[in-house]
Amino acid sequence: MSDQRATEFERVYSLLLRDITEYVARRVPRDEVDDVVAKVFFVAWRRFEEVPAPPEDRLWLFGVARRCVAHHLRSSLRQGRLRLRLVNQITVVQIQPSQNIDHRFDLVLEAVERLKPLDREALRLVLWDELSHAEASVVMNCSINAFELRYRRARNSVRRAVEDLPPLVTRSESPSLANGALFSKGQTP
């Protein structure tokens, strides 16, 4: 290992660790973030000769992070399915709502989760990671036009899904919230 390579890697690591950690933290459970970030920088170390010069190095690393997150989520999904087969039972968790929870936020997140994976990622790259459309298109390995179409489609889909959300209600105002559920059977948002 050359001292030059190690020094340059440390520079990239120290400059981009925060951005990559924030990117990963918005996509995987909190207790798994460090593992995924470690994998991202392991790939960067292994393929360090391929890392472009700044500022493209940041986008290259976001692309690596995107693939590591996708791999991690697929792996988690497989492990979850295996656990379900082994346990062969469903555990129901009762959540007690507080007096003034704004359930509209959950409905927005649900609308985002219903998007196609590439549309969802386009929305997250712009709104969560604050990338420009040009930068996000590099991360997603597509043209700017293709990215903008995905982004607009995702934004409009979420907007339509949440346009008619009811105003914030408190637990005491809503019988469906008083018994611990957002909607009773048969009710719709």
Secondary structure, 3 states (H helix, E strand, C coil): CCHHHHHHHHHHHHHHHHHHHHHHHCCCCHHHHHHHHHHHHHHHHHCHHHCCCCCHHHHHHHHHHHHHHHHHHHHHHHHHHHHHHHHCCCCCCCCCCCCCCCCHHHHHHHHHHCCCHHHHHHHHHHHCCCCCHHHHHHHCCCCHHHHHHHHHHHHHHHHHHHCCCCCCCCCCCCHHHHCCCCCCCCCCC
